[in-house]
Amino acid sequence: MGEPRGAVAARAAAIVLGAGACYCLWRLAASGRRGPRAAGGAARGPPPDNSPPVSTHTMDGDALQKLIYLLHATDDPLIQEQALITLGNSAAFSVNQDIIRNLGGLSVIGGMLSDCVPKVKEKALNALNNLSMNIKNQEEIQVYITQVCGNVESAPLNSDLQLAGLRLLTNMSVTSDYHRKMISSIPCLFHLLSEGTERTQIQVLKVLVNLSANPAMTRHLLRDVLTKTFRALQRAKVIQRELQEQTHQQSFQVDKQVFFIAVPGDTGNSSS
């Protein structure tokens, strides 16, 4: 926990270089499996191995543990961001999802949601989004739903941070287990649906569709829709009343002008 910043940075550089070396070795092995070709185009040596290559993101438990420790130990936003990106990419594979959970990585990544740097929060949300593909992981990630909703509401409109939060809410709302934690954010979702860009609207619709599949959420969704409809009608009535008053005032002013024009004529006749 108290490692010097230089030691932490060196550890991060070693991890990044190690990932790059693994990728180069895989490329070399993949090209070697093709084998040299003779002049006539016939392949020499044993037949090629058609088995799929091992992903460079399938890291072992030791490497993932070091990444989680690095993320927890450093306060450097750049290192945090890179560590979260690597963990997020690794979490795209189910075997790593279990490893990260068993190593206590979910709470470390979830703790980054309180970070004041938007990019760090965005990368944490992306990592949790991949990790939420796992039902057991969802049981732990659900404790952050309220915080994720808050990030969505406070983030700049149509920002990457807001979209990352919406994507995580989409995954967490596939089942009805955690819908009740999103009730307070329904007004915000409808607001984004009307004010957001097409990309934001599509992501919001995914969340709302998931929520609407739960009969227990129907009254909450309708209540917000009816509230917005009622307010729109009230605004329309106010605008209509203001227009009627303006029209009445304009008509009254026209009548005064006609009366005022008639008076000088009568005065002129009397003076002659």
C-alpha positions as CSV (number, residue, x, y, z in Angstrom):
1,M,0.0,0.0,0.0
2,G,2.9,2.3,0.7
3,E,5.0,1.6,-2.3
4,P,6.8,4.6,-3.8
5,R,5.2,6.0,-6.9
6,G,8.3,5.0,-8.9
7,A,8.0,1.4,-7.9
8,V,4.3,1.3,-8.8
9,A,5.0,2.9,-12.2
10,A,7.8,0.4,-12.9
11,R,5.4,-2.5,-12.0
12,A,2.8,-1.0,-14.4
13,A,5.4,-0.7,-17.2
14,A,6.5,-4.3,-16.6
15,I,2.9,-5.5,-16.9
16,V,2.3,-3.6,-20.1
17,L,5.6,-4.8,-21.6
18,G,4.7,-8.4,-20.6
19,A,1.3,-8.1,-22.4
20,G,3.1,-6.8,-25.5
21,A,5.7,-9.6,-25.4
22,C,2.9,-12.2,-25.1
23,Y,1.2,-10.8,-28.2
24,C,4.5,-10.9,-30.2
25,L,5.1,-14.5,-29.1
26,W,1.6,-15.4,-30.2
27,R,2.1,-13.7,-33.6
28,L,5.4,-15.6,-34.1
29,A,3.8,-18.9,-33.1
30,A,0.8,-18.3,-35.4
31,S,3.0,-17.5,-38.4
32,G,5.2,-20.6,-37.6
33,R,2.2,-22.9,-37.7
34,R,1.6,-21.9,-41.3
35,G,5.0,-23.5,-42.2
36,P,7.3,-22.7,-45.2
37,R,6.0,-23.3,-48.6
38,A,7.9,-25.0,-51.5
39,A,8.2,-23.5,-55.0
40,G,5.2,-25.4,-56.2
41,G,3.1,-24.1,-53.4
42,A,3.0,-27.3,-51.4
43,A,3.4,-27.0,-47.7
44,R,6.3,-28.7,-45.9
45,G,6.3,-30.3,-42.5
46,P,3.3,-31.4,-40.5
47,P,-0.2,-30.1,-41.3
48,P,-1.2,-26.8,-39.9
49,D,-2.8,-26.6,-36.5
50,N,-6.4,-25.3,-37.0
51,S,-7.1,-24.9,-33.3
52,P,-8.1,-21.3,-32.3
53,P,-5.2,-19.2,-30.9
54,V,-5.2,-18.5,-27.2
55,S,-6.3,-14.9,-26.5
56,T,-3.7,-12.5,-25.2
57,H,-6.4,-11.3,-22.8
58,T,-6.7,-14.7,-21.1
59,M,-4.3,-13.8,-18.2
60,D,-3.4,-16.1,-15.4
61,G,-4.5,-15.5,-11.9
62,D,-1.1,-14.2,-10.8
63,A,-1.1,-11.5,-13.5
64,L,-4.7,-10.5,-12.7
65,Q,-3.8,-10.3,-9.0
66,K,-0.9,-8.0,-9.7
67,L,-3.2,-5.8,-11.8
68,I,-5.8,-5.6,-9.0
69,Y,-3.1,-4.8,-6.4
70,L,-1.7,-2.1,-8.7
71,L,-5.2,-0.6,-9.1
72,H,-5.7,-0.5,-5.4
73,A,-2.2,0.8,-4.5
74,T,-1.8,3.7,-6.9
75,D,-3.4,7.1,-7.0
76,D,-2.1,8.0,-10.4
77,P,-5.1,8.4,-12.8
78,L,-3.1,7.3,-15.8
79,I,-2.0,4.1,-14.2
80,Q,-5.6,3.5,-12.9
81,E,-7.0,4.1,-16.3
82,Q,-4.7,1.6,-18.0
83,A,-5.1,-1.0,-15.3
84,L,-8.9,-0.7,-15.7
85,I,-8.7,-1.0,-19.4
86,T,-6.6,-4.2,-19.1
87,L,-9.0,-5.7,-16.5
88,G,-12.0,-4.7,-18.6
89,N,-10.5,-6.5,-21.7
90,S,-9.7,-9.5,-19.6
91,A,-13.2,-9.6,-18.2
92,A,-14.6,-10.2,-21.7
93,F,-13.7,-13.8,-21.1
94,S,-15.8,-15.9,-18.7
95,V,-12.8,-17.7,-17.1
96,N,-11.3,-14.3,-16.1
97,Q,-14.6,-13.1,-14.7
98,D,-14.6,-15.8,-12.1
99,I,-10.9,-15.2,-11.3
100,I,-11.3,-11.4,-10.8
101,R,-14.3,-12.0,-8.5
102,N,-12.5,-14.6,-6.5
103,L,-9.5,-12.2,-6.1
104,G,-11.7,-9.5,-4.7
105,G,-11.4,-7.4,-7.8
106,L,-15.0,-6.4,-8.0
107,S,-14.8,-4.2,-4.9
108,V,-11.6,-2.6,-6.0
109,I,-13.0,-1.7,-9.4
110,G,-16.3,-0.6,-7.9
111,G,-14.3,1.7,-5.6
112,M,-13.1,3.6,-8.6
113,L,-16.7,4.8,-9.2
114,S,-16.1,7.4,-6.5
115,D,-13.0,8.8,-8.2
116,C,-13.2,12.4,-9.2
117,V,-11.6,11.8,-12.6
118,P,-14.3,11.1,-15.2
119,K,-12.0,8.9,-17.4
120,V,-11.3,6.7,-14.4
121,K,-15.0,6.3,-13.6
122,E,-15.8,5.6,-17.3
123,K,-13.1,2.8,-17.5
124,A,-14.4,1.4,-14.2
125,L,-17.9,1.3,-15.6
126,N,-16.7,-0.4,-18.7
127,A,-14.9,-3.1,-16.7
128,L,-17.9,-3.7,-14.5
129,N,-20.0,-3.9,-17.7
130,N,-18.0,-6.8,-18.9
131,L,-17.9,-8.4,-15.5
132,S,-21.7,-8.2,-15.2
133,M,-22.1,-10.9,-17.9
134,N,-21.6,-13.3,-15.0
135,I,-24.6,-14.0,-12.7
136,K,-22.5,-14.4,-9.6
137,N,-20.7,-11.2,-10.4
138,Q,-24.0,-9.4,-10.6
139,E,-24.8,-10.4,-7.1
140,E,-21.8,-8.3,-6.0
141,I,-22.0,-5.5,-8.6
142,Q,-25.7,-4.8,-7.6
143,V,-24.5,-2.9,-4.5
144,Y,-23.1,-0.2,-6.9
145,I,-26.4,0.3,-8.9
146,T,-27.5,3.4,-6.9
147,Q,-24.0,4.9,-7.4
148,V,-24.1,4.1,-11.1
149,C,-27.5,5.8,-11.5
150,G,-26.0,8.8,-9.8
151,N,-23.1,8.9,-12.2
152,V,-25.5,8.7,-15.1
153,E,-27.6,11.6,-13.8
154,S,-24.6,13.8,-12.9
155,A,-22.5,13.1,-16.1
156,P,-22.5,15.6,-19.0
157,L,-25.3,14.9,-21.4
158,N,-24.4,12.3,-24.1
159,S,-20.9,11.9,-22.6
160,D,-18.9,8.6,-22.7
161,L,-19.2,8.4,-19.0
162,Q,-23.0,8.6,-19.2
163,L,-23.2,6.0,-21.9
164,A,-20.9,3.7,-19.9
165,G,-23.3,3.9,-17.0
166,L,-26.3,3.2,-19.2
167,R,-24.6,0.2,-20.7
168,L,-24.0,-1.3,-17.2
169,L,-27.6,-0.5,-16.2
170,T,-28.7,-2.4,-19.3
171,N,-26.9,-5.5,-18.3
172,M,-28.0,-5.2,-14.7
173,S,-31.7,-4.9,-15.7
174,V,-31.8,-8.0,-17.9
175,T,-33.3,-9.8,-15.0
176,S,-35.9,-8.3,-12.6
177,D,-33.7,-8.9,-9.5
178,Y,-32.4,-5.4,-9.2
179,H,-35.1,-3.3,-10.9
180,R,-36.2,-1.7,-7.6
181,K,-32.8,-0.1,-7.3
182,M,-33.4,1.9,-10.5
183,I,-36.9,3.3,-9.6
184,S,-35.6,6.7,-8.5
185,S,-33.7,7.1,-11.8
186,I,-36.8,6.6,-14.1
187,P,-37.4,10.4,-14.4
188,C,-33.8,10.8,-15.4
189,L,-34.1,8.1,-18.0
190,F,-37.2,9.7,-19.6
191,H,-35.4,13.1,-19.6
192,L,-32.4,11.5,-21.4
193,L,-34.9,9.9,-23.8
194,S,-36.2,13.3,-24.8
195,E,-33.0,15.3,-24.7
196,G,-30.2,12.9,-25.6
197,T,-28.7,12.1,-29.0
198,E,-29.7,9.0,-30.9
199,R,-26.9,7.0,-29.4
200,T,-28.0,8.0,-25.9
201,Q,-31.7,7.4,-26.7
202,I,-31.0,3.9,-27.9
203,Q,-29.1,3.0,-24.7
204,V,-31.9,4.5,-22.6
205,L,-34.5,2.5,-24.5
206,K,-32.7,-0.7,-23.8
207,V,-32.9,0.0,-20.0
208,L,-36.6,1.0,-20.2
209,V,-37.5,-2.1,-22.3
210,N,-35.9,-4.3,-19.6
211,L,-37.7,-2.5,-16.8
212,S,-41.1,-2.7,-18.7
213,A,-40.8,-6.5,-18.8
214,N,-41.4,-6.5,-15.1
215,P,-45.1,-6.0,-14.1
216,A,-44.0,-4.6,-10.8
217,M,-42.4,-1.7,-12.6
218,T,-45.4,-0.8,-14.7
219,R,-46.9,1.7,-12.2
220,H,-43.6,3.4,-11.7
221,L,-43.0,3.8,-15.5
222,L,-46.6,5.0,-16.1
223,R,-46.6,7.4,-13.2
224,D,-43.6,9.2,-14.7
225,V,-45.2,9.2,-18.2
226,L,-48.5,10.5,-16.8
227,T,-46.7,13.1,-14.7
228,K,-44.9,14.4,-17.8
229,T,-48.1,14.3,-19.8
230,F,-50.0,16.3,-17.1
231,R,-47.3,18.9,-16.9
232,A,-47.3,19.2,-20.7
233,L,-51.0,19.8,-20.7
234,Q,-50.7,22.4,-17.9
235,R,-48.1,24.2,-19.8
236,A,-50.3,24.1,-22.9
237,K,-53.2,25.6,-21.0
238,V,-51.0,28.4,-19.6
239,I,-49.7,29.2,-23.1
240,Q,-53.3,29.2,-24.5
241,R,-54.5,31.5,-21.7
242,E,-51.6,33.9,-22.3
243,L,-52.3,34.0,-26.1
244,Q,-56.0,34.7,-25.4
245,E,-55.1,37.5,-23.1
246,Q,-52.7,39.0,-25.6
247,T,-55.4,38.7,-28.3
248,H,-58.0,40.4,-26.1
249,Q,-55.5,43.3,-25.2
250,Q,-54.7,43.8,-28.9
251,S,-58.4,43.9,-29.8
252,F,-59.1,46.4,-27.0
253,Q,-56.2,48.7,-28.2
254,V,-57.7,48.6,-31.7
255,D,-61.1,49.7,-30.4
256,K,-59.5,52.6,-28.5
257,Q,-57.7,53.7,-31.6
258,V,-60.9,53.8,-33.7
259,F,-62.7,55.7,-31.0
260,F,-59.7,58.2,-30.7
261,I,-59.8,58.8,-34.4
262,A,-63.5,59.6,-34.4
263,V,-63.2,62.2,-31.6
264,P,-61.0,64.7,-33.6
265,G,-63.5,64.7,-36.4
266,D,-66.4,65.8,-34.2
267,T,-64.3,68.5,-32.6
268,G,-63.3,69.9,-36.0
269,N,-66.9,70.2,-37.1
270,S,-68.0,72.0,-34.0
271,S,-65.2,74.6,-34.3
272,S,-66.3,75.5,-37.8
